[in-house]
Structures are given as structure tokens and as C-alpha cells.
Amino acid sequence: MEFGLEEGYNWSDISDLKNGKSLSEFNPGFYFDIWLKNQWYLYTGVLVKGRMDASD
């Protein structure tokens, strides 16, 4: 079994909205790789995401 940390960055933008602005956030996470046979493994992981909404 293998354990690790991963990260991501999200940048989202909705076009054609008055006074709209883009959102950007850092997403931390972790994973577990479970080795089954020779070159096969099962990947499980969680990536924590923040708010993804539009205001006003």
C-alpha cells in the first residue's frame, strides 16, 4: 500500500454575467494506492474542494 498527498488549483469563470468575477482556490487532498498484482493497483483518493458558487 502507498499513501501520498496531492494538491490542485481551480480557476472558474462564468461569462456573460454583469459584475461577475472569477473564483480561484487551492484544493488539498490525499490518496491510497493498494497494489493488487504485478502492475495492477487500486487508486482511492479524496480531493477537498471549496465553494464553487456565484454571488450577486
N, C-alpha and C positions, 0 to 999 in steps of 0.2 A: 504494500500500500504506500502511496505517496501523497503528501499533503503540501499545499502551497497557497500563496496569496496572489490575488490578481487585482488589477485595477482597470478602470475605464474612464473615459471622459465623454460626456454627452453634450452636444450643442444642438438645440432645436429652435426653429423659427417658423412662425405661421405668417404667410404672406397675405396681402390684401386686407389687413386689419388697421384701422386708424389707431395711431399711438401704440401700435404693437412693438414689442421688443423681444429679442431672443433670450432664451434661458440657457445657461451652461452650468454643469455640475460635475463633480468628481464622484465616481462610483467605486467604493471598495468592495472586495469580495474574497472568497476562499474556495478551494476545491479539494476533492479527494480523488485520486486515481487508484482504482482497485484492479490489480493485474489478475487476469483470468488464466490465460495460457500464452505461451511464447510471445506473440506480437499483439495479442488481444487484451484490451483493458476496458473497464467501465469508468466513464468520466461522470462525476457528480460535482455540482458546484452551486454556489449562491453568489449573486451579484446584487448588492444593495442599491436600490435606486431611490432618488429623492422625488420631490414634487415635479410633476410634469403637467402644469396647468396654464391657463391664460387668465389674466386678471383684467378687469375693466373692459 
